[in-house]
Each structure stands twice: as structure tokens, then as C-alpha cells.
Amino acid sequence: MQAKNGEHPFSHIGQFICLGLFLALWVGDSFILHLSTSLSYFVPLHVRLVFLGLSLVGAVYLIRSGHIVVRPEERPVGVVTTGAFKYVRHPIYLGSLLTYLGLAISTGSVFSLALIVGISLFYNYIANYEEEVLQARFGEEYGRYKRRTGKWIPKICGMG
């Protein structure tokens, strides 16, 4: 079973489930129950808010730049190596994870941070699937791109 455009068949529904679970846990823990927000006592609010701001700015860049591959009217025919794709192979997924991370750290919710680990595993699973599809479709062109570009963390000076 393969979804359209090489995406994992459960990519969209899985992302919506992850978002719903995260928001329910984050809001419940951070603003209602306060069961695991002890980190907020050790990290000053202004530091947490600066981290949130930076993570959201990075997420917006990654998601906006990455959407070139999901707009049907402008779908590229080859491997995209510009914009955020110049640095990481999955900028939209990474932008989503940065958003989750920024929100969790902004309120110090340990439960939310723990859930991000599971969400990251899901994103890595669908990213691996999509990379197999892209490797089959583009062959060595995609192989070269993978060798010079980080999956989640940008490669710097050939390292990573």
C-alpha cells in the first residue's frame, strides 16, 4: 500500500493523531494539572520564551521552505536541494518537531517532552519510508543528496 506522491499511507492521519495527542497532553499538563511542569521552576520564564520564539522562527522557515514539494501546481520533477532542503532532508517534519519542542520547553512539561520522543520515532519511521521511495525514484541523484545532507541535523563541512 503506497500513498500518493510517495508519502507513507498513514503519514497524514498519523501526524494529526500526534498533534492531537501532544496538544491534549501539553495543555492538560501545562495549564490544568501541572503534574510534570517542575522544569519551569529551574529555567526562568524569559529563557523558556526565548527558546520558544527561536524554535517557532526555525519551524516556520523549515515548513514554509519545505512546502515546495507538497504544492501540486509546483511539484518539482527532480530532487529538491534548495531552501531548507539544502540543509536537511525532512524540513517539514523537523519544523513540526521544533514546534512541539518549543511548546514543551516553554511550560517545562516533562510529560510533553517524553511524548515528543514517541512522536520523533513516528516521524523517523515515515521519513525512512519516504526516503526508500525517493531512492527508488531518483537513484544515484538521491543517493548523492543523502550523502551531503543531514536527515535531521544539517551536515557542516562534510561532518554529521
PAMIBA-894459 format. One record per residue: x, y, z of N, C-alpha, C in turn. Coordinates in pm, whole numbers, padded with zeros to 5 digits, always signed. Layout:
! residues N
XYZXYZXYZ ...
END
This chain:
! residues 160
+00084-00118+00000+00000+00000+00000+00088+00125+00000 +00070+00209-00100+00151+00330-00111+00060+00449-00132 +00082+00554-00057+00002+00676-00072+00051+00753-00193 -00029+00849-00233+00009+00932-00347+00138+01008-00319 +00211+01036-00424+00332+01118-00418+00443+01061-00330 +00440+00932-00303+00549+00869-00229+00543+00886-00079 +00435+00942-00028+00423+00958+00117+00376+00826+00178 +00411+00806+00303+00364+00688+00375+00212+00691+00381 +00145+00577+00365-00001+00575+00365-00065+00634+00492 +00004+00626+00605-00053+00678+00730+00013+00808+00774 +00086+00873+00683+00157+00994+00717+00064+01104+00769 -00038+01137+00693-00124+01250+00732-00206+01219+00857 -00270+01105+00861-00351+01071+00978-00261+01055+01102 -00144+00998+01084-00050+00984+01195-00006+01118+01249 +00019+01214+01160+00059+01347+01205-00055+01416+01280 -00178+01400+01233-00292+01458+01304-00310+01394+01441 -00291+01263+01449-00300+01195+01579-00191+01245+01673 -00069+01257+01621+00042+01309+01704+00011+01450+01753 -00040+01534+01665-00074+01671+01704-00182+01672+01812 -00287+01593+01792-00394+01587+01891-00347+01537+02025 -00268+01429+02025-00216+01375+02150-00127+01477+02220 -00038+01539+02141+00053+01635+02201-00024+01752+02262 -00116+01811+02186-00188+01927+02237-00270+01893+02360 -00335+01776+02360-00414+01735+02476-00324+01719+02599 -00212+01651+02583-00121+01630+02695-00057+01762+02740 -00011+01840+02644+00058+01965+02677-00035+02062+02748 -00154+02083+02694-00248+02175+02757-00290+02121+02894 -00323+01993+02900-00365+01934+03027-00260+01943+03134 -00136+01912+03098-00028+01914+03197+00017+02056+03228 +00032+02138+03125+00091+02271+03143-00003+02371+03207 -00133+02360+03181-00224+02465+03224-00334+02419+03320 -00353+02288+03334-00462+02240+03419-00408+02159+03538 -00339+02049+03508-00299+01956+03613-00162+01986+03675 -00070+02038+03596+00066+02070+03644+00135+01949+03708 +00118+01833+03648+00177+01711+03705+00327+01700+03681 +00374+01754+03568+00517+01735+03536+00584+01865+03491 +00538+01977+03539+00595+02105+03495+00705+02156+03588 +00771+02065+03656+00874+02104+03752+00993+02173+03687 +01018+02147+03560+01130+02214+03493+01111+02366+03491 +00987+02410+03494+00961+02554+03489+01014+02627+03614 +01038+02552+03721+01092+02613+03841+01243+02637+03830 +01309+02564+03743+01454+02572+03731+01502+02657+03613 +01416+02674+03515+01453+02754+03398+01364+02878+03396 +01425+02995+03403+01345+03118+03407+01252+03132+03286 +01138+03195+03308+01038+03212+03202+01096+03281+03080 +01176+03385+03099+01229+03457+02983+01319+03367+02898 +01392+03277+02959+01476+03183+02884+01389+03086+02806 +01284+03036+02870+01192+02942+02803+01121+03010+02687 +01082+03137+02704+01013+03207+02596+01106+03241+02480 +01231+03272+02510+01328+03294+02401+01346+03165+02323 +01357+03053+02393+01370+02923+02324+01247+02896+02238 +01129+02925+02292+01006+02906+02215+01007+02993+02090 +01043+03118+02105+01048+03208+01989+01144+03160+01882 +01263+03121+01924+01362+03073+01828+01317+02944+01759 +01257+02854+01837+01211+02728+01777+01097+02754+01679 +01009+02848+01709+00899+02878+01617+00948+02948+01491 +01046+03037+01503+01103+03100+01384+01168+02995+01295 +01245+02905+01355+01306+02796+01278+01203+02706+01215 +01097+02675+01289+00992+02588+01237+00920+02652+01120 +00889+02781+01129+00821+02850+01019+00908+02847+00894 +01037+02876+00908+01126+02870+00792+01127+02731+00731 +01145+02629+00812+01154+02493+00762+01024+02450+00693 +00911+02478+00756+00783+02435+00700+00751+02512+00572 +00769+02642+00572+00739+02721+00451+00832+02682+00337 +00958+02666+00365+01054+02631+00261+01031+02489+00211 +00989+02401+00299+00967+02262+00262+00840+02239+00183 +00746+02332+00188+00619+02311+00119+00629+02316-00033 +00745+02345-00087+00760+02342-00232+00730+02203-00287 +00752+02100-00210+00730+01964-00260+00588+01915-00240 +00505+01990-00169+00369+01944-00147+00264+02025-00223 +00306+02130-00291+00211+02207-00372+00198+02140-00507 +00084+02081-00536+00067+02006-00662+00093+02091-00786 +00058+02218-00782+00077+02303-00901+00223+02336-00928 +00309+02316-00831+00451+02348-00848+00540+02229-00812 +00488+02109-00818+00564+01991-00775+00690+01977-00861 +00807+01971-00798+00932+01956-00872+00942+01817-00937 +01021+01810-01042+01037+01682-01113+01163+01608-01071 +01253+01673-01000+01377+01609-00955+01394+01624-00805 +01513+01590-00759+01545+01602-00617+01559+01750-00582 +01488+01795-00481+01493+01935-00439+01612+01953-00345 +01699+02047-00379+01819+02071-00299+01833+02218-00262 +01724+02293-00271+01728+02436-00239+01646+02463-00114 +01655+02587-00066+01581+02623+00055+01626+02539+00173 +01531+02499+00254+01563+02417+00372+01616+02280+00332 +01581+02233+00211+01629+02103+00165+01780+02103+00141 +01838+02219+00136+01983+02229+00124+02051+02181+00252 +01979+02188+00364+02037+02158+00494+01988+02026+00554 +01858+01998+00541+01801+01875+00596+01705+01814+00494 +01690+01682+00502+01605+01612+00405+01457+01613+00439 +01423+01645+00561+01282+01644+00603+01246+01772+00678 +01250+01886+00610+01229+02013+00682+01088+02029+00740 +00986+01977+00675+00851+01994+00729+00837+01914+00859 +00884+01791+00858+00878+01710+00980+00963+01772+01090 +01081+01820+01056+01168+01882+01155+01104+02008+01211 +01039+02087+01125+00969+02206+01172+00859+02172+01271 +00787+02064+01244+00683+02020+01336+00744+01980+01470 +00853+01905+01466+00918+01862+01591+00972+01981+01670 +01026+02081+01600+01074+02202+01669+00959+02275+01737 +00843+02277+01672+00726+02341+01733+00688+02269+01862 +00679+02137+01855+00648+02059+01975+00750+02085+02085 +00877+02083+02049+00983+02103+02147+00975+02241+02211 +00953+02343+02129+00942+02478+02183+00827+02492+02280 +00713+02435+02245+00596+02442+02334+00622+02368+02464 +00678+02248+02456+00704+02169+02576+00803+02240+02670 +00907+02295+02613+01006+02363+02696+00951+02494+02751 +00865+02561+02676+00811+02689+02724+00733+02674+02854 +00674+02558+02876+00598+02536+03000+00667+02438+03094 +00778+02381+03050+00853+02288+03135+00784+02155+03155 +00701+02112+03061+00626+01988+03075+00710+01866+03039 +00749+01791+03141+00829+01671+03121+00748+01564+03045 +00619+01552+03075+00535+01456+03004+00531+01487+02854 +00522+01615+02822+00521+01654+02680+00654+01622+02614 +00763+01646+02685+00895+01612+02630+00906+01462+02605 +00852+01383+02696+00854+01237+02678+00771+01196+02556 +00658+01260+02537+00575+01228+02421+00646+01265+02291 +00725+01371+02293+00800+01410+02173+00894+01299+02129 +00946+01223+02222+01032+01109+02185+00953+01011+02098 +00833+00977+02140+00749+00888+02060+00711+00948+01927 +00677+01076+01927+00641+01144+01802+00761+01145+01708 +00880+01166+01762+01002+01165+01680+01024+01028+01616 +00996+00924+01691+01009+00789+01634+00912+00768+01518 +00790+00818+01533+00693+00809+01423+00742+00887+01301 +00786+01010+01322+00835+01091+01210+00955+01024+01143 +01043+00964+01220+01157+00896+01163+01112+00775+01080 +01011+00704+01128+00956+00589+01055+00901+00632+00919 +00819+00738+00916+00764+00779+00787+00871+00842+00698 +00970+00907+00758+01079+00964+00679+01160+00851+00613 +01186+00743+00686+01259+00629+00628+01182+00570+00509 +01052+00556+00524+00969+00505+00415+00981+00596+00292 +00966+00726+00313+00972+00820+00202+01109+00823+00137 +01214+00805+00217+01348+00802+00159+01367+00680+00070 +01309+00568+00108+01316+00449+00021+01246+00474-00111 +01131+00540-00108+01057+00572-00230+01139+00667-00317 +01198+00769-00255+01279+00866-00330+01405+00801-00387 +01466+00712-00311+01584+00641-00361+01548+00558-00483 +01434+00489-00478+01391+00408-00593+01356+00496-00713 +01298+00612-00688+01256+00700-00797+01372+00774-00861 +01467+00823-00779+01572+00910-00831+01711+00847-00832 +01726+00729-00774+01852+00656-00781+01970+00730-00723 +02078+00732-00799+02204+00790-00751+02193+00940-00723 +02106+01010-00794+02087+01153-00766+02044+01173-00620 +01951+01089-00575+01907+01099-00436+02014+01046-00341 +02087+00945-00383+02197+00893-00302+02302+00999-00275 +02338+01077-00377+02436+01186-00359+02380+01291-00262 +02254+01323-00280+02189+01421-00193+02190+01374-00047 +02160+01246-00026+02161+01191+00110+02300+01199+00173 +02402+01174+00094+02539+01175+00148+02585+01314+00189 +02532+01417+00126+02580+01552+00158+02482+01632+00246 +02365+01574+00275+02264+01647+00351+02221+01565+00472 +02208+01629+00585+02165+01560+00705+02017+01526+00702 +01985+01416+00762+01844+01376+00768+01766+01471+00859 +01817+01493+00979+01751+01579+01077+01839+01696+01119 +01969+01675+01121+02064+01777+01164+02152+01811+01045 +02165+01940+01012+02247+01977+00896+02391+01929+00910 +02444+01884+00796+02586+01848+00794+02666+01976+00773 +02769+01989+00853+02853+02109+00845+02992+02068+00802 +03039+02126+00694+03173+02099+00641+03196+01950+00622 +03099+01879+00567+03116+01736+00540+03103+01649+00663 +03070+01708+00780+03057+01630+00902+02909+01602+00928 +02880+01500+01007+02743+01477+01053+02682+01356+01005 
END
